[in-house]
Amino acid sequence: MTALPSVLAGVLLLAAVPARAETPPSAAEPAPRASPRKRHSQGPKARPKRHGRTAPATKAAPGVRRLAPGRWRPEVADALERLLEQEGAGREDYSDADPPVAVFGWEDVSITHRLGEAVFRRLVTRADFKFSEEFWGEVPEVYGRARLRSDYESFRDHAQASWPKEPAYRSYRKGFLRCYQRMCAAEGAKSCARWLTVLLKGFSQDELRNYSTETIRQEFLRPVGEELAVDDIDDPAPVKMPVGLRRIPEMADLYRRLLDRGFDVWVLSGSNDWSLKTMAAMYGVDGSRAVGVRCKVVNDKLTADVLIPIPVGSGQAEALTLFVGRPPSLVVASSGDSELLGYGRGVRIAVADAGADGAVWERKGWLYQPRFSPVRPPQEFQ
């Protein structure tokens, strides 16, 4: 793929609105600990079902503080400290062959913003899809396929440096992003996640991993905020997309502490599986424990045949049943992921916007944690 000239990247951000962000005062980002779990070439391997040790940790005050000070609510921090104290390596009944399980949501829980959206936005901006008759057949006509294809064919053979000046390119880019948003609104998050994976048809696995790495690296350096896709400078109806990925120091610390205590740590995401595995490694999560949206691969090329379960909504609990096979001792997920949070017993932390009514989740026995605001400085991805 040809590198995009700087003029294109510059013109695309016709407006950027920084998000409110704060750097945690004392939650230092630890280096991730590599998971000791063996990578499975055939994907995640379910362990035997394990009975016991899934009840919520008792409410005694934690004896040792393992977590770095940060922005956890006090009751959430106490529950996590008790869990780390009462379960995991060092206990008499601990078995490395059958460790306690911790499961995390990814987008806007473990990281700031959505990984799959970031990959999609870059593919649109750079026109890096594997365009073909089959590709265009995956774009619903009701969401503007004919116009998108006509716009693309109008600028595709021109020098990339000229694209931002061309009405057809601006119309294509805005239209593709709007197509995605309209589909999400009309058909739901699961259909949206499936579609973003379908559009990767034709990529080789290594090609997608490399593309994901470069996308994450660039997004870590971008200011966190909004990007506007417009037809022209006076466009009254721009399409707004969140930009800037960030790791969250408190979550990085929690992942490391759990791995240090011998927990079997899993991540579920609506992003494609290859991008997720690439990014989850920064928290020390083995690729066999990161489950995103998967599709069949034929001759090392991704196809449009998406596999179930899709780990979004009710699909998260399905994925947990299929791949993990036993109730987790800890679930940290978005407050809307009720099926996942309601799976089994144990410590359940519902992450929601600051100012939300935490009593709604506390009545279910879940703890409420306000979503962590983005870290302001750029970060490095390695």
C-alpha positions in Angstrom: 0.0 0.0 0.0 1.4 3.4 -0.9 2.1 5.7 1.9 -0.3 8.6 2.1 1.2 12.0 1.5 1.3 14.4 4.5 -1.0 16.8 2.6 -3.8 14.3 2.6 -3.5 13.6 6.3 -3.5 17.3 7.0 -6.6 18.2 5.0 -8.6 15.3 6.4 -8.7 16.9 9.8 -10.7 19.9 8.9 -11.8 20.3 12.4 -10.7 18.5 15.6 -12.4 19.0 19.0 -10.2 17.8 21.9 -11.9 15.7 24.4 -11.8 16.5 28.1 -8.9 14.5 29.4 -6.8 14.1 32.5 -3.6 12.4 33.4 -4.0 10.3 36.6 -2.0 11.8 39.3 -0.3 8.7 40.6 -1.3 5.7 38.5 2.0 4.9 36.8 1.8 2.7 33.8 3.5 -0.6 34.5 5.3 -2.6 31.9 3.0 -5.4 30.8 3.8 -8.9 32.1 3.8 -11.5 29.4 1.2 -14.2 30.0 2.6 -17.5 30.9 -0.2 -19.3 29.0 0.8 -21.3 26.0 -0.4 -19.9 22.6 -2.8 -22.3 20.9 -2.5 -22.4 17.1 -6.1 -23.4 16.7 -7.5 -20.5 18.8 -8.6 -20.3 22.4 -8.8 -23.6 24.3 -11.6 -24.1 26.8 -10.4 -25.4 30.2 -12.4 -27.9 32.2 -15.3 -26.5 34.2 -14.2 -25.5 37.7 -16.5 -25.5 40.7 -16.2 -23.1 43.6 -14.3 -19.9 44.1 -16.8 -17.9 42.0 -18.6 -16.3 44.9 -18.0 -12.6 45.6 -14.9 -11.9 47.7 -15.8 -11.3 51.4 -16.0 -7.7 52.6 -13.1 -7.8 55.0 -10.6 -5.0 54.6 -7.8 -6.0 52.3 -4.6 -6.7 54.1 -2.2 -5.8 51.4 -2.5 -3.0 48.8 -1.3 -4.3 45.4 -2.9 -1.8 43.0 -1.2 1.5 42.2 -3.2 4.5 43.5 -5.4 5.8 40.7 -9.0 6.8 39.8 -10.8 3.7 41.1 -13.8 4.4 43.3 -12.8 3.3 46.8 -15.3 0.5 47.0 -14.2 -0.8 43.6 -10.5 -0.6 44.6 -11.3 -2.5 47.9 -13.1 -5.2 46.0 -10.3 -5.7 43.6 -7.7 -5.8 46.4 -9.8 -8.4 48.3 -10.0 -10.5 45.1 -6.2 -10.3 44.5 -5.7 -11.3 48.2 -8.2 -14.1 48.4 -7.7 -15.8 45.0 -4.8 -16.7 42.7 -1.3 -18.0 43.1 -0.1 -18.5 46.7 -3.4 -19.9 48.0 -3.4 -23.5 49.1 -6.1 -24.5 46.6 -4.6 -22.7 43.6 -3.9 -24.8 40.6 -2.0 -23.6 37.5 -4.0 -26.0 35.4 -7.3 -24.5 36.7 -6.7 -20.9 37.7 -9.4 -18.3 38.5 -10.6 -16.4 35.5 -10.9 -12.6 34.8 -12.7 -11.3 31.8 -12.6 -7.7 30.4 -14.4 -5.8 27.8 -12.1 -3.8 25.5 -13.5 -0.7 23.8 -14.1 2.2 26.2 -13.3 -0.2 29.1 -9.7 -1.4 28.8 -8.8 1.3 26.3 -10.0 4.7 25.3 -12.2 4.6 22.1 -12.8 1.8 19.7 -10.0 -0.1 18.0 -12.1 -1.5 15.1 -13.4 1.9 14.3 -9.9 3.3 14.1 -8.8 0.6 11.6 -12.0 1.2 9.5 -11.5 5.0 9.5 -7.9 4.6 8.3 -9.0 2.2 5.6 -11.6 4.7 4.4 -9.3 7.7 4.5 -6.5 6.0 2.6 -8.8 4.0 0.3 -6.9 0.9 1.4 -9.7 -1.7 1.1 -9.3 -4.6 -1.4 -11.9 -3.1 -3.8 -13.6 -5.5 -6.1 -17.1 -6.5 -7.2 -17.4 -8.7 -4.2 -16.3 -5.9 -1.9 -18.9 -3.5 -3.3 -21.5 -6.2 -2.9 -21.0 -6.0 0.9 -21.9 -2.3 1.0 -25.7 -2.1 1.3 -27.4 -0.1 -1.4 -29.7 1.4 1.1 -26.7 3.1 2.7 -25.4 4.6 -0.5 -23.3 2.0 -2.3 -23.8 3.4 -5.8 -22.7 6.9 -4.8 -19.7 5.6 -2.8 -18.5 3.5 -5.7 -19.0 6.3 -8.2 -17.1 8.7 -6.0 -14.3 6.2 -5.5 -13.9 5.5 -9.2 -13.7 9.2 -9.9 -10.5 9.8 -7.8 -8.8 6.4 -7.5 -6.4 6.8 -10.4 -5.4 10.3 -9.4 -2.3 11.2 -7.4 -3.1 10.8 -3.7 -1.8 14.3 -3.0 -4.7 15.7 -5.0 -7.4 13.7 -3.3 -8.3 16.2 -0.5 -9.0 18.9 -3.1 -11.4 16.6 -5.1 -15.1 16.8 -4.3 -15.5 13.1 -5.2 -12.9 12.1 -2.5 -14.5 14.2 0.2 -17.9 12.9 -0.7 -16.6 9.3 -0.7 -14.9 9.7 2.7 -17.8 11.4 4.4 -20.3 9.0 2.8 -18.5 5.9 3.9 -18.2 7.1 7.5 -21.9 8.1 7.5 -22.8 4.7 6.0 -21.2 3.0 9.0 -22.9 5.3 11.5 -26.3 4.8 9.9 -25.9 1.0 9.9 -25.0 1.0 13.6 -28.0 3.1 14.4 -30.4 1.0 12.4 -29.1 -2.5 12.8 -27.2 -2.5 16.2 -23.7 -2.9 17.4 -23.4 -6.6 16.6 -24.3 -6.1 12.9 -21.9 -3.2 12.8 -19.0 -5.2 14.2 -19.7 -8.0 11.7 -19.7 -5.5 8.8 -16.4 -4.0 9.7 -14.9 -7.5 9.6 -16.5 -8.3 6.3 -14.9 -5.3 4.7 -11.5 -6.8 5.5 -12.1 -9.5 2.9 -8.9 -10.1 0.8 -6.4 -9.1 3.5 -3.8 -11.7 4.4 -3.4 -12.3 8.2 0.0 -10.8 8.4 -1.1 -7.8 6.3 -3.9 -7.1 8.7 -1.7 -7.5 11.7 0.9 -5.0 10.3 -1.9 -2.6 9.2 -3.3 -2.8 12.8 0.1 -2.1 14.3 0.6 1.0 12.2 -3.0 2.2 12.9 -2.5 1.8 16.7 0.9 3.5 16.6 -0.6 6.5 14.8 -3.7 6.7 17.0 -1.6 6.7 20.2 0.1 9.8 18.9 -3.0 11.7 17.9 -4.8 14.1 20.2 -7.9 12.5 21.7 -11.0 14.2 20.3 -13.2 14.3 17.3 -12.5 14.3 13.6 -15.0 15.9 11.2 -15.5 14.5 7.7 -16.9 17.2 5.5 -17.9 17.9 1.9 -16.5 21.4 2.1 -15.4 24.0 4.6 -18.9 25.2 5.2 -20.5 21.8 5.4 -23.5 22.2 7.8 -23.7 18.4 8.5 -20.3 17.0 9.1 -19.8 13.4 10.1 -18.1 13.2 13.5 -15.8 10.3 14.5 -13.8 9.8 17.7 -10.0 9.8 17.2 -7.0 8.9 19.4 -6.6 5.5 21.1 -5.0 5.4 24.6 -4.1 2.7 27.1 -5.6 3.3 30.5 -3.0 3.2 33.3 -5.3 1.8 35.9 -6.4 -1.0 33.6 -2.8 -1.8 32.7 -1.9 -2.0 36.4 -4.9 -4.3 37.1 -4.1 -6.6 34.2 -0.5 -6.9 35.4 -1.5 -7.6 39.0 -4.0 -10.3 37.9 -1.4 -12.0 35.7 1.1 -11.8 38.5 -1.4 -13.6 40.7 -1.8 -16.4 38.1 -5.3 -15.4 36.9 -6.4 -16.6 33.5 -7.1 -13.2 31.9 -9.4 -12.9 28.8 -10.5 -10.0 26.6 -13.7 -9.9 24.5 -14.1 -7.3 21.8 -16.3 -6.2 18.9 -13.1 -5.3 16.9 -11.7 -7.8 14.4 -9.7 -10.6 16.0 -6.4 -9.8 14.4 -6.3 -6.1 15.5 -7.4 -7.1 19.0 -4.7 -9.7 19.5 -2.1 -7.1 18.2 -3.2 -4.6 20.8 -4.1 -6.8 23.7 -0.4 -7.9 23.9 0.4 -4.5 25.4 -1.4 -5.6 28.5 0.4 -9.0 28.6 -2.7 -10.9 27.4 -1.8 -14.0 25.3 -3.4 -14.0 21.8 -5.2 -17.2 22.7 -7.1 -15.3 25.4 -8.1 -12.3 23.2 -11.4 -13.0 21.3 -12.6 -10.6 18.7 -14.8 -10.9 15.6 -13.4 -13.8 13.5 -14.0 -14.9 10.0 -13.0 -17.9 7.9 -9.5 -17.7 6.4 -8.9 -19.4 3.0 -5.3 -19.6 1.6 -4.3 -17.1 4.3 -6.9 -14.6 3.0 -9.8 -13.3 5.1 -13.2 -14.0 3.7 -16.6 -12.5 4.3 -17.8 -15.6 6.2 -17.9 -14.3 9.8 -17.9 -16.9 12.5 -20.1 -17.0 15.5 -20.3 -16.1 18.3 -19.7 -12.4 17.6 -18.5 -11.1 21.0 -20.9 -8.2 21.2 -24.0 -8.0 23.4 -25.4 -11.5 24.1 -22.5 -12.9 22.0 -20.1 -12.0 24.8 -21.7 -14.6 27.1 -21.8 -17.1 24.3 -18.1 -16.5 23.6 -17.3 -16.9 27.3 -19.2 -20.2 27.4 -17.5 -21.5 24.3 -13.9 -20.4 24.9 -13.6 -20.2 28.7 -16.1 -22.8 29.8 -16.5 -21.6 33.4 -17.7 -18.6 35.3 -15.1 -15.9 35.9 -14.2 -14.6 39.3 -14.0 -11.1 37.9 -15.8 -9.3 35.0 -15.0 -5.7 34.1 -17.3 -4.6 31.3 -19.4 -1.7 29.9 -22.6 -1.2 31.9 -24.6 -2.1 28.7 -23.0 -5.6 28.6 -25.6 -7.0 31.0 -25.3 -10.6 29.7 -21.6 -10.7 30.4 -21.9 -9.0 33.7 -24.7 -11.3 34.8 -22.7 -14.5 33.8 -22.0 -16.4 37.0 -21.1 -15.0 40.4 -18.0 -13.0 41.5 -16.8 -9.5 41.4 -18.7 -7.6 38.7 -17.7 -4.0 37.7 -19.9 -2.1 35.4 -18.1 0.8 33.7 -20.3 3.7 32.7 -20.1 7.4 32.1 -19.3 9.6 35.0 -22.4 10.9 36.7 -24.5 7.8 35.9 -26.8 6.4 38.5 -24.7 3.7 40.0 -27.6 2.4 42.1 -29.0 0.8 38.9 -26.1 -1.7 38.8 -25.5 -1.9 42.5 -29.0 -3.3 42.9 -27.9 -6.2 40.8 -24.9 -6.7 43.0 -22.5 -5.1 40.6 -20.0 -2.3 41.4 -20.1 1.0 39.4 -16.9 2.5 38.1 -17.0 5.8 36.2 -15.4 5.5 32.8 -11.8 6.7 33.0 -11.2 9.9 31.1 -8.5 9.8 28.4 -4.9 10.2 29.3 -3.8 13.5 27.6 -0.2 13.0 26.5 0.6 10.9 23.4 1.7 7.3 24.1 4.0 4.9 22.4 2.9 1.5 21.1 5.5 -1.3 20.9 
